[in-house]
Amino acid sequence: MNKKQLFGKRFKAIRKKFGYTQDKMAEIAGIEPQSISKIESGKNFPLLSNLDKIAIKLGIELEDFFYYDHKVCEDDLKADLIRVFDSLDQTDKEKLLRIAKIFRV
């Protein structure tokens, strides 16, 4: 599944969670209903301004559209963890290590 498809799946899940039709989402964003269909099918990304209008109307954060329920490959996960770890100061690195050890089996 590519990024547009992942986004479309998440967008559709949010729309359905709030009980809106594609027509209603289009009305909120001020776009054509066909545009919502293209977003949900993974053909297009929405404009950020339209996505922001929808988030405000739904009372959610813009970031909520980007939380995907998909598996991340282990190499990407390690790279992300290293980037986060490297950005921390020594004290926070030690705290993170203590927390990580709690989850170790």
Secondary structure, DSSP 8 states (H G I E B T S, - for coil): --HHHHHHHHHHHHHHHTT--HHHHHHHHTS-HHHHHHHHTTS----HHHHHHHHHHHT--GGGGG-------HHHHHHHHHHHHHHS-HHHHHHHHHHHHHH--
